[in-house]
Amino acid sequence: MGAAALAIGAIVLLWLLLAGGEDSPDPAGDVAPAPPTEPEATPNPVGGADELSSEELVDQVLLVGFDGSGEGSRIVKDVGNRELGGVLILASNWDGKAEGEKLIEAIREAGAEGGPTAPLIATDQEGGPYRALDDLPPAQREIEIGDRGSAEAAEKWARGTAEALAELGIDLNLAPVADVATLDSPIADRAFSDDAAVAAEMTAAAVTACGQTEVACAVSHFPGLGAASQDTADGPATVGLDSATLRTRDLVPFEAAFDAGAPAVVVSHGLYSSFDAVTPASLLPAITTDLLREEAGFEGLAISDDIGAGAITASSTPGAAAVEAINAGIDLVQVADPNDVQPVRRALLAAVEDGTLNEERLREAAGRVLALKRELAATKREGAPKQEERRKGDRKQGSRGKGGGAEGDSAKGGGGKDGGAKGSDGRGGRGAKAGR
């Protein structure tokens, strides 16, 4: 009986092997080789905003000024403790190239040790007397370049500046000025031209040159400050242009800059009568979101002019204005005065807590700051020309014809050589200037 059972079992086993042989892989020879594995992508050192706490989000949307000029400045310790959006080096912080290089290196090292999102190191280097770092190019003002009427000259001028800044480790320059300014404008000699077409050509050339380096340039002062009644650093500045003139003249250089791939834009504090005669552009959704994003199609980083400028403090506080600016669509708030930094930070945190500041909007703003940081990190890895082409291809095409406004903000956005700001998100833009 046992032998019969064994024989039957052997027959069944043989039948199963023969029946399933065609479908059952042979581990010794019939298994198809596994497809080659793709190498794992190198993790990006800069993460997104989704996992950040409220405090971390607030820090990411601040571009802060600081006291001191050496590598022992308090800002170095602050950067090691907090992941700031950016640090603004102004004339008061600059003791010349040799000492400045040590300061920048100390900030960068502290930022690397403090977390994965080191701050953008920014400055305000327009040209001539309008530059924070007075021993670095450009020695010539924009008006001098514009008077040549040569886009090639503008490109060479901008490239020399960007390369000098990149060599020192600067990430972001709040320039060039894209305003269309006549000779009686408060920012007359800071602009390329009083002719929109010339200004546009020059601005686009400057942005293109900057895009071929490892420095991001932020064009200013959107939507145009050439027709402002005074410098916004000094107080409220009215831009009385009608909507049609604003679009056909003042916006033209910005659109050219955005088309050329500008990664950032500085939004002015001007009062544009065709939009809202009492609210600065930087605090006005109709300009900072509708005109800039929806109509002009800009997808980069929007930076406010100095939130402590006279145009703001005449009717508000830097802290309250910062909350309004983020809600309106600003991504990075420029706080040039070190004394304003903590009040602004506290105001933003309180506004998140009580719901006055939309946390989703804050997260979007921080995300754009982080996007520019990623862009710059990629530029250093892949090379600036490749990044420049990608930015141009990625820019959203916006429709034109909404809203209206006036030219805007005067002088250097919030405050002359030491103060004004300019603004934007990852890299992507459009804009330029005209001639005199």
Secondary structure, 3 states (H helix, E strand, C coil): CHHHHHHHHHHHHHHHHHHHCCCCCCCCCCCCCCCCCCCCCCCCCCCCCCCCCHHHHHHHCEEECCCCCCCCCHHHHHHHHCCCCEEEECHHHCCCHHHHHHHHHHHHHHHHHHCCCCCEEEECEEECCEECCCCCCCCCCHHHHHCCCCHHHHHHHHHHHHHHHHHHCCCEECCCECCECCCCCCCHHHCCECCHHHHHHHHHHHHHHHHCCCCEEEEEEECCCCCECCCCCCCCCEECCCHHHHHHHHHHHHHHHHHCCCCEEEECCCEECCCCCCCCHHHCHHHHHHHHHHHCCCCCEEEECCCCCHHHHCCCCHHHHHHHHHHHCCCEEEECCHHHHHHHHHHHHHHHHHCCCCHHHHHHHHHHHHHHHHHHHHHHHHCHHHHHHHHHHHCCCCCCCCCCCCCCCCCCCCCHHHHCCCCCECCCCECCECCC
